[in-house]
Amino acid sequence: MKAIITGDIINSEKYKASTWLDILKKYFNQIGQPPRDWEIYRGDEFQLKVPVEKALEVALHIKALIKSIKGLDVRMGIGVGEITFVGNGVSESNGPAYILSGRSFESLKANKLNLSFASNSLLNDRALNLMLKLALDFIDDWSPVSAEIVALVLENPNAPQKVIAEQLNIKQSAVSQRQKRARLDLVLELLAYYEESTKKIAP
């Protein structure tokens, strides 16, 4: 099984593509190679293939990177399932993972959400989506500095606050304050729960 993330950039039309595109490509290149593992198409839409257990972390990392730019945000639908056809690129492939991701993504605007999850386990989906809905209440409100601190922690999970402070050229106490405002503790708890819960999804 694989996870497919389908998404688009909110408010991209108000910014030059260079504002966010290079940041996104740099991160995507750490995940895999285009077009086999990821593609950006129709200007501001994208699709990635990632390991199931890392899908939410990748989605929240994308969210943090994009929200570190004031005024920008991102919508994403995560689908977990089999890939039954592998095309020349990730956007040309097919299977339950792609179908679930597409449906999840298409439902976002109607449900006024920016992130949702779909698999073959309705009970698991319901619990995860409820948690995501509650978490988005503060994640959607991340300021650029809050988003930046989350992205840095996800990139360097074992880095002490002192090292992050040096990277940002701020005091260690400021790092702690930014992490609290971003509710980083809850974000990490959610990621741990997601990774554990996806083990219950039948292959």
Order of alpha helices (4+ residues) and beta strands (2+ residues): beta-alpha-beta-beta-alpha-beta-alpha-alpha-beta-alpha-alpha-alpha-alpha-alpha
